[in-house]
Amino acid sequence: MTEGETHGVLIYLARGAATVRASGKTIGQCEAGTYLGEMTVL
């Protein structure tokens, strides 16, 4: 996913990790078991 883009999907991170960045700065970390994307998909 890229900042500023619209996605109509919800992604479940089953394993591994993902770094969350905004404006080039790291603002968080997502671990296995978390969701990424648009929660209104549900």
C-alpha distance matrix in Angstrom:
0.0 3.8 6.8 9.0 7.4 8.9 8.0 11.2 10.4 10.9 10.0 12.9 12.7 16.2 16.9 15.8 13.8 10.5 10.9 9.7 10.4 11.5 13.6 13.7 15.1 14.3 14.8 14.4 14.0 13.1 15.7 16.5 17.4 14.7 12.4 8.8 8.2 11.1 14.3 16.5 15.7 18.3
3.8 0.0 3.8 6.3 5.8 8.7 9.4 13.1 13.1 14.0 13.5 16.4 16.1 19.7 20.1 18.6 16.1 12.5 11.7 9.9 9.1 9.3 10.7 11.1 13.2 13.3 14.0 14.6 15.0 15.0 18.0 19.4 20.4 17.6 15.4 11.6 10.6 12.9 16.3 18.2 17.9 20.8
6.8 3.8 0.0 3.8 5.7 8.6 10.4 14.0 14.6 15.1 15.3 18.0 17.9 21.6 22.1 20.6 17.6 13.9 12.4 9.5 8.0 6.7 8.1 9.7 11.5 12.2 12.4 13.6 15.0 15.4 18.9 20.8 21.5 18.2 16.1 12.3 11.0 12.7 15.9 17.6 18.2 21.0
9.0 6.3 3.8 0.0 3.8 6.6 9.6 13.0 14.6 15.8 16.8 19.9 20.4 24.1 25.0 23.8 21.0 17.3 16.0 13.0 11.5 9.5 10.1 12.5 14.5 15.6 15.3 16.8 18.3 18.5 22.0 23.6 23.9 20.5 17.9 14.2 11.9 12.5 15.9 16.8 17.6 20.8
7.4 5.8 5.7 3.8 0.0 3.8 6.5 10.1 11.8 13.7 14.8 18.2 19.1 22.7 23.9 23.0 20.7 17.3 16.7 14.2 13.5 12.3 13.3 15.1 17.2 17.7 17.6 18.4 19.3 18.8 21.9 23.0 23.1 19.9 16.9 13.2 10.6 11.2 14.9 15.5 15.5 19.0
8.9 8.7 8.6 6.6 3.8 0.0 3.8 6.8 9.2 11.4 13.4 17.0 18.6 22.1 23.8 23.6 21.5 18.4 18.4 15.8 15.8 14.8 16.3 18.2 19.9 20.0 19.3 19.7 20.3 19.2 22.1 22.8 22.3 19.1 15.7 12.4 9.0 8.6 12.3 12.3 12.2 15.8
8.0 9.4 10.4 9.6 6.5 3.8 0.0 3.8 5.5 8.2 10.2 13.9 15.8 19.0 21.1 21.3 19.7 17.0 17.8 15.8 16.5 16.3 18.4 19.8 21.2 20.7 20.0 19.6 19.6 17.8 20.3 20.4 19.7 16.9 13.3 10.3 6.9 6.9 10.5 10.9 9.7 13.3
11.2 13.1 14.0 13.0 10.1 6.8 3.8 0.0 3.8 7.0 10.0 13.5 16.2 19.1 21.7 22.5 21.3 19.1 20.3 18.4 19.7 19.5 21.8 23.3 24.4 23.6 22.6 21.8 21.5 19.3 21.4 20.9 19.7 17.1 13.3 11.1 7.7 6.4 9.2 8.7 6.7 10.4
10.4 13.1 14.6 14.6 11.8 9.2 5.5 3.8 0.0 3.8 6.4 9.9 12.7 15.4 18.1 19.2 18.4 16.6 18.4 17.0 18.9 19.5 22.2 23.2 24.0 22.6 21.6 20.3 19.4 16.8 18.4 17.6 16.3 14.0 10.4 8.6 6.1 6.2 8.4 9.1 6.5 9.3
10.9 14.0 15.1 15.8 13.7 11.4 8.2 7.0 3.8 0.0 3.8 6.7 9.8 12.5 15.4 16.8 15.9 14.5 16.6 15.5 17.9 19.0 22.1 22.9 23.1 21.2 19.9 18.1 16.9 13.9 15.3 14.4 12.8 10.4 6.8 5.9 4.7 5.6 6.6 8.7 6.5 8.1
10.0 13.5 15.3 16.8 14.8 13.4 10.2 10.0 6.4 3.8 0.0 3.8 6.3 9.1 11.8 13.1 12.6 11.6 14.2 13.9 16.8 18.5 21.7 21.9 21.9 19.7 18.9 16.6 14.8 11.6 12.5 11.2 10.3 8.5 5.5 5.0 6.0 8.6 9.5 12.2 10.3 11.3
12.9 16.4 18.0 19.9 18.2 17.0 13.9 13.5 9.9 6.7 3.8 0.0 3.8 5.9 9.0 11.0 11.1 11.2 14.3 14.6 18.0 20.2 23.6 23.5 23.0 20.3 19.3 16.4 14.0 10.4 10.2 8.2 6.8 6.0 4.5 6.3 8.8 11.2 11.1 14.2 12.4 12.3
12.7 16.1 17.9 20.4 19.1 18.6 15.8 16.2 12.7 9.8 6.3 3.8 0.0 3.8 5.7 7.3 7.5 8.3 11.8 12.9 16.5 19.2 22.6 21.9 21.2 18.3 17.6 14.5 11.6 8.0 7.2 5.2 5.6 5.5 6.0 7.3 10.6 13.7 13.9 17.3 15.9 16.0
16.2 19.7 21.6 24.1 22.7 22.1 19.0 19.1 15.4 12.5 9.1 5.9 3.8 0.0 3.8 7.1 8.9 11.0 14.7 16.3 19.9 22.8 26.2 25.3 24.5 21.3 20.8 17.4 14.2 10.7 8.5 5.1 5.4 7.6 8.9 11.0 14.1 16.9 16.7 19.9 18.2 17.7
16.9 20.1 22.1 25.0 23.9 23.8 21.1 21.7 18.1 15.4 11.8 9.0 5.7 3.8 0.0 3.8 6.7 9.7 13.3 15.7 19.2 22.5 25.7 24.3 23.4 20.0 20.0 16.6 13.0 10.1 7.4 4.5 7.1 9.3 11.3 12.8 16.2 19.4 19.5 22.9 21.4 21.2
15.8 18.6 20.6 23.8 23.0 23.6 21.3 22.5 19.2 16.8 13.1 11.0 7.3 7.1 3.8 0.0 3.8 7.1 10.5 13.5 16.7 20.3 23.3 21.5 20.5 17.1 17.6 14.4 10.7 8.7 6.4 5.5 9.2 10.4 12.5 13.1 16.6 20.0 20.6 24.2 23.0 23.2
13.8 16.1 17.6 21.0 20.7 21.5 19.7 21.3 18.4 15.9 12.6 11.1 7.5 8.9 6.7 3.8 0.0 3.8 6.9 9.8 13.1 16.7 19.8 18.1 16.9 13.5 13.8 10.7 7.0 5.5 4.5 6.0 9.4 9.3 11.2 11.2 14.7 18.2 19.0 22.6 22.0 22.4
10.5 12.5 13.9 17.3 17.3 18.4 17.0 19.1 16.6 14.5 11.6 11.2 8.3 11.0 9.7 7.1 3.8 0.0 3.8 6.5 9.6 13.2 16.2 14.7 13.8 10.7 11.2 8.7 5.8 5.1 6.6 8.6 11.3 9.8 10.7 9.5 12.4 16.1 17.4 20.9 20.5 21.5
10.9 11.7 12.4 16.0 16.7 18.4 17.8 20.3 18.4 16.6 14.2 14.3 11.8 14.7 13.3 10.5 6.9 3.8 0.0 3.8 6.4 10.1 13.0 11.3 10.1 6.9 8.0 6.1 4.6 6.3 8.9 11.8 14.2 12.2 12.9 11.1 13.6 17.0 18.6 22.0 22.1 23.3
9.7 9.9 9.5 13.0 14.2 15.8 15.8 18.4 17.0 15.5 13.9 14.6 12.9 16.3 15.7 13.5 9.8 6.5 3.8 0.0 3.8 7.0 10.4 9.6 8.4 5.8 5.7 4.9 5.6 7.2 10.7 13.6 15.2 12.4 12.3 9.9 11.7 14.7 16.4 19.6 20.2 21.7
10.4 9.1 8.0 11.5 13.5 15.8 16.5 19.7 18.9 17.9 16.8 18.0 16.5 19.9 19.2 16.7 13.1 9.6 6.4 3.8 0.0 3.8 6.7 5.9 5.2 4.3 5.4 7.0 8.8 11.0 14.4 17.3 19.0 16.1 15.6 12.8 13.8 16.4 18.6 21.4 22.2 24.1
11.5 9.3 6.7 9.5 12.3 14.8 16.3 19.5 19.5 19.0 18.5 20.2 19.2 22.8 22.5 20.3 16.7 13.2 10.1 7.0 3.8 0.0 3.8 5.3 5.4 6.6 6.7 9.3 11.9 13.9 17.6 20.4 21.6 18.4 17.4 14.4 14.4 16.4 18.7 21.1 22.3 24.5
13.6 10.7 8.1 10.1 13.3 16.3 18.4 21.8 22.2 22.1 21.7 23.6 22.6 26.2 25.7 23.3 19.8 16.2 13.0 10.4 6.7 3.8 0.0 3.8 5.6 8.5 9.5 12.6 15.2 17.5 21.0 23.9 25.3 22.1 21.1 17.9 17.6 19.3 21.9 23.9 25.2 27.6
13.7 11.1 9.7 12.5 15.1 18.2 19.8 23.3 23.2 22.9 21.9 23.5 21.9 25.3 24.3 21.5 18.1 14.7 11.3 9.6 5.9 5.3 3.8 0.0 3.8 6.8 9.2 12.0 14.1 16.7 19.9 22.9 24.7 22.0 21.4 18.3 18.7 21.0 23.5 25.9 26.8 29.1
15.1 13.2 11.5 14.5 17.2 19.9 21.2 24.4 24.0 23.1 21.9 23.0 21.2 24.5 23.4 20.5 16.9 13.8 10.1 8.4 5.2 5.4 5.6 3.8 0.0 3.8 6.1 9.3 11.8 14.9 18.1 21.4 23.3 20.6 20.5 17.9 18.8 21.1 23.2 25.9 27.0 28.9
14.3 13.3 12.2 15.6 17.7 20.0 20.7 23.6 22.6 21.2 19.7 20.3 18.3 21.3 20.0 17.1 13.5 10.7 6.9 5.8 4.3 6.6 8.5 6.8 3.8 0.0 3.8 5.9 8.2 11.5 14.5 17.9 19.9 17.4 17.8 15.7 17.2 19.9 21.6 24.6 25.6 27.1
14.8 14.0 12.4 15.3 17.6 19.3 20.0 22.6 21.6 19.9 18.9 19.3 17.6 20.8 20.0 17.6 13.8 11.2 8.0 5.7 5.4 6.7 9.5 9.2 6.1 3.8 0.0 3.8 7.3 10.3 13.7 17.2 18.5 15.7 16.1 14.3 15.8 18.0 19.3 22.3 23.7 25.0
14.4 14.6 13.6 16.8 18.4 19.7 19.6 21.8 20.3 18.1 16.6 16.4 14.5 17.4 16.6 14.4 10.7 8.7 6.1 4.9 7.0 9.3 12.6 12.0 9.3 5.9 3.8 0.0 3.8 6.8 10.0 13.5 14.9 12.4 13.4 12.2 14.4 17.0 17.8 21.2 22.3 23.2
14.0 15.0 15.0 18.3 19.3 20.3 19.6 21.5 19.4 16.9 14.8 14.0 11.6 14.2 13.0 10.7 7.0 5.8 4.6 5.6 8.8 11.9 15.2 14.1 11.8 8.2 7.3 3.8 0.0 3.8 6.5 10.1 12.0 10.1 11.7 11.1 14.0 17.1 17.7 21.4 21.9 22.5
13.1 15.0 15.4 18.5 18.8 19.2 17.8 19.3 16.8 13.9 11.6 10.4 8.0 10.7 10.1 8.7 5.5 5.1 6.3 7.2 11.0 13.9 17.5 16.7 14.9 11.5 10.3 6.8 3.8 0.0 3.8 6.9 8.4 6.4 8.2 8.3 11.8 14.9 15.2 19.0 19.1 19.5
15.7 18.0 18.9 22.0 21.9 22.1 20.3 21.4 18.4 15.3 12.5 10.2 7.2 8.5 7.4 6.4 4.5 6.6 8.9 10.7 14.4 17.6 21.0 19.9 18.1 14.5 13.7 10.0 6.5 3.8 0.0 3.8 6.3 6.2 9.2 10.5 14.2 17.3 17.1 20.9 20.7 20.5
16.5 19.4 20.8 23.6 23.0 22.8 20.4 20.9 17.6 14.4 11.2 8.2 5.2 5.1 4.5 5.5 6.0 8.6 11.8 13.6 17.3 20.4 23.9 22.9 21.4 17.9 17.2 13.5 10.1 6.9 3.8 0.0 3.8 5.7 8.7 10.8 14.5 17.4 17.1 20.7 19.9 19.4
17.4 20.4 21.5 23.9 23.1 22.3 19.7 19.7 16.3 12.8 10.3 6.8 5.6 5.4 7.1 9.2 9.4 11.3 14.2 15.2 19.0 21.6 25.3 24.7 23.3 19.9 18.5 14.9 12.0 8.4 6.3 3.8 0.0 3.8 6.9 10.1 13.5 15.8 14.8 18.3 17.6 16.5
14.7 17.6 18.2 20.5 19.9 19.1 16.9 17.1 14.0 10.4 8.5 6.0 5.5 7.6 9.3 10.4 9.3 9.8 12.2 12.4 16.1 18.4 22.1 22.0 20.6 17.4 15.7 12.4 10.1 6.4 6.2 5.7 3.8 0.0 3.8 6.8 10.2 12.6 11.7 15.4 15.1 14.5
12.4 15.4 16.1 17.9 16.9 15.7 13.3 13.3 10.4 6.8 5.5 4.5 6.0 8.9 11.3 12.5 11.2 10.7 12.9 12.3 15.6 17.4 21.1 21.4 20.5 17.8 16.1 13.4 11.7 8.2 9.2 8.7 6.9 3.8 0.0 3.8 6.7 8.9 8.4 12.0 11.5 11.4
8.8 11.6 12.3 14.2 13.2 12.4 10.3 11.1 8.6 5.9 5.0 6.3 7.3 11.0 12.8 13.1 11.2 9.5 11.1 9.9 12.8 14.4 17.9 18.3 17.9 15.7 14.3 12.2 11.1 8.3 10.5 10.8 10.1 6.8 3.8 0.0 3.8 7.0 8.1 11.6 11.2 12.3
8.2 10.6 11.0 11.9 10.6 9.0 6.9 7.7 6.1 4.7 6.0 8.8 10.6 14.1 16.2 16.6 14.7 12.4 13.6 11.7 13.8 14.4 17.6 18.7 18.8 17.2 15.8 14.4 14.0 11.8 14.2 14.5 13.5 10.2 6.7 3.8 0.0 3.8 6.3 9.0 8.7 10.7
11.1 12.9 12.7 12.5 11.2 8.6 6.9 6.4 6.2 5.6 8.6 11.2 13.7 16.9 19.4 20.0 18.2 16.1 17.0 14.7 16.4 16.4 19.3 21.0 21.1 19.9 18.0 17.0 17.1 14.9 17.3 17.4 15.8 12.6 8.9 7.0 3.8 0.0 3.8 5.5 5.9 8.4
14.3 16.3 15.9 15.9 14.9 12.3 10.5 9.2 8.4 6.6 9.5 11.1 13.9 16.7 19.5 20.6 19.0 17.4 18.6 16.4 18.6 18.7 21.9 23.5 23.2 21.6 19.3 17.8 17.7 15.2 17.1 17.1 14.8 11.7 8.4 8.1 6.3 3.8 0.0 3.8 5.3 6.0
16.5 18.2 17.6 16.8 15.5 12.3 10.9 8.7 9.1 8.7 12.2 14.2 17.3 19.9 22.9 24.2 22.6 20.9 22.0 19.6 21.4 21.1 23.9 25.9 25.9 24.6 22.3 21.2 21.4 19.0 20.9 20.7 18.3 15.4 12.0 11.6 9.0 5.5 3.8 0.0 3.8 5.2
15.7 17.9 18.2 17.6 15.5 12.2 9.7 6.7 6.5 6.5 10.3 12.4 15.9 18.2 21.4 23.0 22.0 20.5 22.1 20.2 22.2 22.3 25.2 26.8 27.0 25.6 23.7 22.3 21.9 19.1 20.7 19.9 17.6 15.1 11.5 11.2 8.7 5.9 5.3 3.8 0.0 3.8
18.3 20.8 21.0 20.8 19.0 15.8 13.3 10.4 9.3 8.1 11.3 12.3 16.0 17.7 21.2 23.2 22.4 21.5 23.3 21.7 24.1 24.5 27.6 29.1 28.9 27.1 25.0 23.2 22.5 19.5 20.5 19.4 16.5 14.5 11.4 12.3 10.7 8.4 6.0 5.2 3.8 0.0
